[in-house]
């Protein structure tokens, strides 16, 4: 029909051409609507200033036989499932930033420094705008103990950032929450003293926070950030009465965060890339009863991985319904601020990097160690309704346990082994509050836009 109208159009009068042009528009619109009805359901329009690229890589050591893993040290021979890293690169048109996640025990200071330098050199993201966070996996290699693997890991992460930056797309961002059921507090106060005990009445955070990045071409997300709170120590040694692994699981593994990532990616036919962010898990561990607890077996790890993975999938599915899509923003500003302070330590001051990264309504606040679960609750309460908080531990370094001041009154493993003094808590909360003010951008001493006033505010960290 369109071809016939075009041929008539050539010889038509002006008035006839007007009519024919109207018919052409209606015909093309009908074809578009027909295509949509036939196969376009499951796509959605994306209007946004935010561009995102993502890469996922295997970081498992090439030689694992006889390797000693860190966390709860033990020798392993073979690999149950791969260790992986994810790199998310973001650009709002003015500011670039990156989030890197690792299936490792920590984000070692040397690794953080070298990877940041490499990424800044190769793709121009300022090193201060890069967050590097670990799952706190207790079944992976150490950094200083395995220098060949460590050197290769740095090269891999920089290359992955280049890959992500080369494949950026315009995205919109969805959010949802769900819950898991396998985490439990591991401290119980008896007769005024904290002991290691699975404590269902202790503070815990079973929430799962899920952020998805979509290009709208399908209902499969480009990238997923999942955030949960629990030590990945399912496979560490337990007690002699716990068979079959009283000395710990004999193979390398990414523990429950790896199992959950694999499940989510399988649901989406490996068309999406998932990344795990650990929360304030300093005193939260898997609920595996024993004396005081046991090592997991295959049933346990599947339980936890599928519990978390299913929570993420439920959240992802709901967040692309039309009601949820209608709530998405179209403008996502990236703002990053960080500071390095010296916290009061038991033997000497402890240098500590704290970071705030805001992407649209999502506010990431990081600590370089193992914060107890109450830190997350207190920071969220302070932020209130100013942003959607994602509190991340084990990021941009590792200073060990970050216990609450109250924990020192009753002792126990976390405050006893911490490098910090009780006074560190209020300093951390106050400094993260200042960083939040800077990136949220709703606290001003002056509204002046004069360059001198802006420089003065920035010098004061406001």
C-alpha positions as CSV (number, residue, x, y, z in Angstrom):
1,X,0.0,0.0,0.0
2,X,2.8,2.5,0.9
3,X,4.6,1.8,-2.4
4,X,1.3,2.6,-4.3
5,X,0.8,5.8,-2.3
6,X,4.4,6.9,-3.1
7,X,3.9,6.4,-6.8
8,X,0.7,8.4,-6.8
9,X,2.3,11.1,-4.8
10,X,4.7,12.0,-7.6
11,X,2.0,12.9,-10.0
12,X,-0.6,14.3,-7.6
13,X,-1.7,17.9,-7.1
14,X,-0.8,19.9,-4.0
15,X,-4.1,19.1,-2.4
16,X,-3.9,15.5,-3.2
17,X,-0.4,15.3,-1.9
18,X,-1.5,16.6,1.4
19,X,-4.2,13.8,1.7
20,X,-1.7,11.1,0.5
21,X,0.9,12.3,3.1
22,X,-1.7,11.9,5.8
23,X,-2.5,8.4,4.6
24,X,1.3,7.5,4.6
25,X,1.6,8.7,8.3
26,X,-1.4,6.6,9.3
27,X,-0.1,3.5,7.4
28,X,3.4,3.7,9.0
29,X,1.8,4.2,12.4
30,X,-0.3,1.1,11.8
31,X,2.7,-0.9,10.9
32,X,4.5,0.2,14.1
33,X,1.5,-0.6,16.2
34,X,1.3,-4.0,14.5
35,X,4.9,-4.7,15.2
36,X,4.5,-3.8,18.8
37,X,1.4,-6.0,19.2
38,X,3.3,-8.8,17.5
39,X,6.5,-8.7,19.4
40,X,7.4,-5.5,21.2
41,X,5.8,-6.3,24.5
42,X,8.6,-6.7,27.1
43,X,10.5,-3.6,26.0
44,X,10.2,-0.1,27.4
45,X,11.4,3.4,26.6
46,X,14.4,4.7,28.5
47,X,14.9,8.4,28.9
48,X,17.9,9.2,31.0
49,X,21.2,11.1,31.2
50,X,22.9,8.1,32.7
51,X,25.1,5.8,30.6
52,X,26.4,2.5,32.1
53,X,28.7,-0.3,31.0
54,X,29.4,-3.5,32.9
55,X,31.9,-6.4,32.7
56,X,32.2,-9.6,34.6
57,X,35.4,-11.7,34.8
58,X,36.7,-14.9,36.3
59,X,39.4,-14.2,38.9
60,X,39.9,-17.8,40.1
61,X,43.6,-18.7,40.6
62,X,45.0,-20.9,37.8
63,X,46.6,-23.3,40.3
64,X,44.6,-24.2,43.4
65,X,46.0,-27.6,44.5
66,X,47.4,-27.2,48.0
67,X,46.6,-23.5,48.3
68,X,45.8,-22.0,51.7
69,X,42.7,-19.8,51.6
70,X,42.3,-16.9,53.9
71,X,39.6,-16.0,56.5
72,X,39.6,-19.2,58.4
73,X,42.8,-20.6,57.0
74,X,42.7,-24.1,55.5
75,X,44.2,-25.9,52.6
76,X,42.0,-26.5,49.6
77,X,42.5,-28.8,46.5
78,X,40.3,-27.8,43.6
79,X,37.4,-25.4,42.9
80,X,33.8,-25.8,43.6
81,X,32.7,-22.7,41.8
82,X,34.6,-19.8,40.3
83,X,35.6,-16.5,42.0
84,X,34.5,-13.5,39.9
85,X,34.7,-9.8,39.8
86,X,32.3,-7.2,38.4
87,X,33.0,-3.7,37.1
88,X,30.2,-1.2,36.7
89,X,31.2,2.1,34.9
90,X,28.8,5.1,35.1
91,X,28.7,8.5,33.3
92,X,26.0,11.1,33.9
93,X,27.3,13.4,31.2
94,X,29.5,15.4,33.6
95,X,30.9,12.9,36.2
96,X,32.3,9.4,35.8
97,X,32.4,6.8,38.5
98,X,32.9,3.0,38.9
99,X,32.0,0.3,41.3
100,X,34.0,-2.9,41.4
101,X,33.0,-6.0,43.4
102,X,35.2,-9.0,44.3
103,X,34.6,-12.5,45.5
104,X,37.5,-12.1,48.0
105,X,38.1,-11.7,51.7
106,X,38.8,-8.0,51.4
107,X,39.7,-5.0,49.2
108,X,43.4,-4.8,50.0
109,X,44.9,-1.3,50.2
110,X,47.6,-2.1,47.6
111,X,45.1,-3.5,45.2
112,X,42.8,-0.5,45.6
113,X,45.6,1.9,45.0
114,X,47.0,0.2,41.9
115,X,43.6,-0.6,40.3
116,X,42.4,3.0,40.8
117,X,45.6,4.3,39.2
118,X,45.2,1.9,36.2
119,X,41.6,2.8,35.6
120,X,42.2,6.5,35.8
121,X,45.1,6.1,33.4
122,X,43.3,3.9,30.9
123,X,39.7,5.3,30.8
124,X,39.9,8.6,32.7
125,X,37.7,7.9,35.7
126,X,39.2,9.8,38.7
127,X,40.7,7.4,41.2
128,X,38.6,9.1,44.0
129,X,35.4,8.1,42.1
130,X,36.1,4.4,42.2
131,X,34.7,2.1,44.8
132,X,36.3,-1.3,45.3
133,X,34.3,-3.7,47.5
134,X,34.8,-7.3,48.6
135,X,32.1,-9.8,49.5
136,X,34.4,-10.9,52.5
137,X,34.5,-14.5,51.1
138,X,36.3,-16.8,53.5
139,X,37.1,-19.4,50.8
140,X,39.4,-17.5,48.5
141,X,43.1,-16.6,48.2
142,X,45.1,-14.0,50.1
143,X,46.6,-11.1,48.3
144,X,50.1,-10.9,49.8
145,X,50.4,-14.7,50.0
146,X,49.8,-15.2,46.3
147,X,51.7,-12.4,44.4
148,X,51.4,-13.9,40.9
149,X,47.6,-14.1,41.3
150,X,47.5,-10.6,42.8
151,X,49.5,-9.1,39.9
152,X,47.2,-10.8,37.4
153,X,44.1,-9.7,39.3
154,X,45.1,-6.0,39.0
155,X,45.6,-6.4,35.3
156,X,42.3,-8.2,34.9
157,X,40.3,-5.5,36.7
158,X,41.8,-2.6,34.7
159,X,41.1,-4.6,31.5
160,X,37.5,-5.2,32.7
161,X,37.0,-1.5,33.3
162,X,38.1,-0.8,29.7
163,X,35.7,-3.4,28.4
164,X,32.8,-1.9,30.4
165,X,33.6,1.6,29.3
166,X,33.7,0.5,25.7
167,X,30.1,-0.9,25.9
168,X,28.1,1.8,27.6
169,X,24.4,2.3,27.1
170,X,21.8,4.8,28.2
171,X,19.9,3.2,31.1
172,X,17.2,3.8,33.7
173,X,17.5,2.4,37.2
174,X,15.0,0.3,39.2
175,X,15.0,-0.6,42.8
176,X,13.4,-3.1,45.1
177,X,13.8,-4.9,48.4
178,X,13.2,-8.4,49.7
179,X,14.4,-10.6,52.6
180,X,16.7,-13.6,53.3
181,X,16.4,-16.1,56.2
182,X,19.9,-17.6,56.7
183,X,21.7,-14.9,58.6
184,X,21.9,-14.7,62.4
185,X,23.7,-12.6,65.0
186,X,26.7,-14.5,66.5
187,X,27.0,-12.6,69.9
188,X,25.1,-13.2,73.0
189,X,25.7,-11.5,76.4
190,X,25.6,-13.9,79.3
191,X,26.4,-12.7,82.8
192,X,27.7,-9.4,81.5
193,X,30.1,-11.0,78.9
194,X,29.7,-11.5,75.2
195,X,30.2,-15.0,74.0
196,X,30.2,-16.7,70.6
197,X,26.7,-18.0,70.2
198,X,24.0,-18.1,67.5
199,X,21.6,-15.5,68.8
200,X,18.2,-15.3,67.1
201,X,17.3,-12.4,69.4
202,X,20.4,-10.3,68.6
203,X,20.3,-7.5,66.0
204,X,20.2,-8.6,62.4
205,X,19.4,-7.1,59.0
206,X,17.7,-9.7,56.7
207,X,16.9,-7.1,54.0
208,X,18.1,-7.5,50.4
209,X,18.5,-4.3,48.4
210,X,18.5,-4.7,44.7
211,X,19.4,-2.1,42.0
212,X,18.9,-2.9,38.3
213,X,20.2,-1.0,35.3
214,X,18.1,-1.3,32.1
215,X,18.5,-0.3,28.5
216,X,14.8,-1.1,27.9
217,X,15.5,-3.5,25.0
218,X,14.1,-6.4,27.0
219,X,13.0,-7.2,30.6
220,X,16.5,-8.6,31.3
221,X,18.6,-6.1,33.2
222,X,22.0,-5.1,31.9
223,X,23.5,-5.2,35.3
224,X,22.3,-5.9,38.9
225,X,23.7,-4.8,42.2
226,X,22.5,-6.9,45.1
227,X,23.2,-5.9,48.7
228,X,22.9,-8.2,51.7
229,X,24.3,-8.6,55.2
230,X,25.9,-11.9,56.2
231,X,29.5,-13.3,56.6
232,X,30.3,-15.5,53.6
233,X,31.8,-18.2,55.9
234,X,29.5,-21.2,55.1
235,X,32.5,-23.3,54.1
236,X,34.8,-22.5,57.0
237,X,35.8,-25.0,59.7
238,X,33.3,-25.8,62.4
239,X,33.5,-28.4,65.1
240,X,34.7,-32.0,65.3
241,X,31.2,-33.2,65.7
242,X,30.0,-31.7,62.4
243,X,30.5,-34.1,59.5
244,X,31.5,-34.3,56.7
245,X,33.8,-31.2,56.9
246,X,34.9,-30.5,60.5
247,X,38.1,-29.0,59.1
248,X,36.3,-26.8,56.5
249,X,35.2,-27.4,53.0
250,X,38.2,-28.7,50.9
251,X,37.6,-26.6,47.8
252,X,37.8,-23.0,46.8
253,X,34.4,-21.3,46.5
254,X,32.7,-17.9,46.2
255,X,30.4,-19.0,49.0
256,X,26.7,-17.9,49.1
257,X,27.3,-14.6,47.1
258,X,28.7,-16.6,44.2
259,X,25.9,-19.1,44.3
260,X,23.3,-16.3,44.4
261,X,24.9,-14.5,41.5
262,X,25.0,-17.7,39.4
263,X,21.3,-18.3,40.1
264,X,20.2,-14.8,39.1
265,X,22.3,-14.9,35.9
266,X,20.8,-18.4,35.0
267,X,17.3,-17.0,35.4
268,X,18.1,-14.3,32.8
269,X,19.8,-16.8,30.5
270,X,23.2,-15.2,31.2
271,X,22.1,-12.0,29.6
272,X,22.7,-10.0,32.7
273,X,25.7,-9.5,35.0
274,X,25.2,-9.5,38.7
275,X,27.4,-8.0,41.4
276,X,27.3,-8.4,45.2
277,X,27.8,-5.7,47.8
278,X,28.3,-6.7,51.4
279,X,26.7,-4.7,54.2
280,X,27.5,-4.3,57.9
281,X,28.1,-8.0,58.6
282,X,30.7,-7.8,61.3
283,X,28.6,-9.8,63.8
284,X,26.2,-11.6,61.3
285,X,27.0,-15.1,60.1
286,X,25.2,-18.1,58.6
287,X,22.7,-19.9,60.9
288,X,24.5,-23.3,61.0
289,X,24.1,-24.7,64.6
290,X,26.9,-26.6,66.2
291,X,29.6,-26.2,68.9
292,X,29.4,-23.2,68.4
293,X,28.6,-23.8,64.7
294,X,29.4,-26.2,61.9
295,X,30.8,-26.1,58.4
296,X,28.2,-26.1,55.6
297,X,27.6,-28.9,53.1
298,X,26.2,-28.8,49.6
299,X,22.6,-28.6,50.9
300,X,23.4,-25.6,53.1
301,X,25.1,-23.5,50.3
302,X,22.3,-24.2,47.9
303,X,19.8,-23.1,50.6
304,X,21.5,-19.8,51.1
305,X,22.4,-19.1,47.5
306,X,18.9,-19.8,46.3
307,X,17.4,-17.9,49.2
308,X,19.3,-14.8,48.3
309,X,19.1,-15.4,44.5
310,X,15.3,-15.9,44.7
311,X,14.9,-12.7,46.7
312,X,16.8,-10.8,44.1
313,X,14.8,-12.3,41.2
314,X,11.5,-11.5,42.9
315,X,12.6,-7.9,43.4
316,X,13.9,-7.7,39.8
317,X,10.7,-9.0,38.4
318,X,8.4,-6.6,40.3
319,X,10.6,-3.6,39.5
320,X,9.7,-3.7,35.8
321,X,5.9,-3.8,36.1
322,X,4.3,-0.7,34.6
323,X,3.6,0.8,38.0
324,X,7.2,0.6,39.0
325,X,8.5,1.8,35.7
326,X,6.4,4.9,36.0
327,X,8.2,5.8,39.2
328,X,11.7,5.8,37.7
329,X,13.7,9.0,37.4
330,X,15.0,10.4,34.1
331,X,17.9,12.3,35.6
332,X,20.6,10.6,37.7
333,X,23.4,12.8,39.0
334,X,26.6,11.2,40.1
335,X,28.4,12.8,43.1
336,X,31.3,11.3,45.0
337,X,33.2,12.5,48.1
338,X,35.7,10.8,50.3
339,X,38.0,11.5,53.2
340,X,40.9,9.7,54.9
341,X,41.0,10.2,58.6
342,X,43.0,8.8,61.5
343,X,40.8,6.9,63.9
344,X,41.9,6.4,67.5
345,X,43.5,3.0,67.8
346,X,44.6,0.7,70.6
347,X,48.3,1.0,69.7
348,X,48.4,3.8,67.2
349,X,46.1,5.9,65.0
350,X,44.4,3.9,62.2
351,X,44.3,5.6,58.7
352,X,40.8,5.0,57.4
353,X,39.2,5.9,54.0
354,X,35.4,6.7,54.1
355,X,33.5,7.3,50.8
356,X,30.1,8.5,49.7
357,X,28.8,7.9,46.2
358,X,25.4,9.1,45.1
359,X,23.9,7.9,41.9
360,X,20.5,9.6,41.5
361,X,18.5,8.7,44.6
362,X,20.9,5.9,45.7
363,X,23.5,6.8,48.3
364,X,26.4,4.4,48.9
365,X,28.4,4.9,52.1
366,X,31.5,2.8,52.6
367,X,33.7,1.6,55.4
368,X,37.1,-0.2,55.0
369,X,36.5,-3.1,57.3
370,X,33.9,-5.2,59.2
371,X,31.3,-2.9,60.7
372,X,28.9,-4.5,63.2
373,X,25.3,-4.5,62.0
374,X,24.2,-1.6,64.1
375,X,26.3,0.8,62.0
376,X,23.9,0.2,59.1
377,X,20.8,1.0,61.2
378,X,22.3,4.2,62.6
379,X,23.5,5.5,59.3
380,X,20.2,4.8,57.7
381,X,18.3,6.6,60.5
382,X,20.5,9.6,60.1
383,X,19.9,9.8,56.4
384,X,16.2,9.4,56.9
385,X,14.3,10.3,53.7
386,X,17.1,12.2,52.0
387,X,18.2,9.2,49.9
388,X,18.0,5.5,49.5
389,X,20.9,4.3,51.6
390,X,23.2,1.4,50.7
391,X,25.8,0.9,53.5
392,X,28.8,-1.0,52.3
393,X,31.5,-2.6,54.4
394,X,34.8,-4.2,53.3
395,X,35.4,-1.4,50.7
396,X,38.5,0.6,49.7
397,X,40.8,-1.0,52.3
398,X,40.6,-3.2,55.4
399,X,41.2,-2.1,59.0
400,X,39.6,-5.1,60.5
401,X,36.6,-5.1,62.9
402,X,34.6,-1.9,63.4
403,X,32.8,-2.6,66.6
404,X,30.3,-0.3,68.3
405,X,31.3,1.6,71.4
406,X,28.8,-0.4,73.4
407,X,30.3,-3.7,72.4
408,X,33.5,-2.9,74.2
409,X,31.6,-2.8,77.5
410,X,30.8,-6.6,77.2
411,X,33.8,-7.6,75.2
412,X,33.8,-10.5,72.8
413,X,35.6,-11.4,69.6
414,X,34.9,-8.3,67.5
415,X,35.9,-5.5,70.0
416,X,38.7,-7.6,71.4
417,X,40.4,-8.1,68.0
418,X,39.6,-4.7,66.6
419,X,42.4,-2.2,66.2
420,X,40.2,0.6,67.2
421,X,39.2,2.3,70.5
422,X,35.5,2.7,71.4
423,X,35.7,6.4,70.5
424,X,36.0,5.5,66.8
425,X,32.3,4.9,66.4
426,X,31.1,8.5,66.8
427,X,33.9,9.7,64.6
428,X,33.0,7.3,61.8
429,X,29.3,8.2,62.0
430,X,30.0,11.9,62.0
431,X,32.4,11.8,59.1
432,X,30.1,9.7,57.0
433,X,27.3,12.1,57.8
434,X,29.5,15.0,56.5
435,X,30.2,13.0,53.3
436,X,26.5,12.3,52.9
437,X,25.8,16.1,53.2
438,X,28.3,16.8,50.4
439,X,26.9,14.3,47.9
440,X,23.2,14.6,48.7
441,X,23.6,18.4,48.2
442,X,20.8,19.6,50.4
443,X,22.8,21.2,53.2
444,X,24.1,24.7,52.6
445,X,25.6,27.5,54.6
446,X,25.3,29.7,51.6
447,X,23.4,29.4,48.3
448,X,25.9,31.6,46.5
449,X,27.2,30.3,43.1
450,X,30.1,32.8,43.1
451,X,33.4,30.9,42.4
452,X,35.1,32.2,45.5
453,X,32.1,31.0,47.7
454,X,32.1,27.6,46.0
455,X,35.8,27.2,46.6
456,X,35.4,28.2,50.3
457,X,32.5,25.7,50.8
458,X,34.5,22.9,49.1
459,X,37.6,23.6,51.3
460,X,35.4,23.2,54.4
461,X,33.9,20.0,53.0
462,X,30.4,21.4,52.7
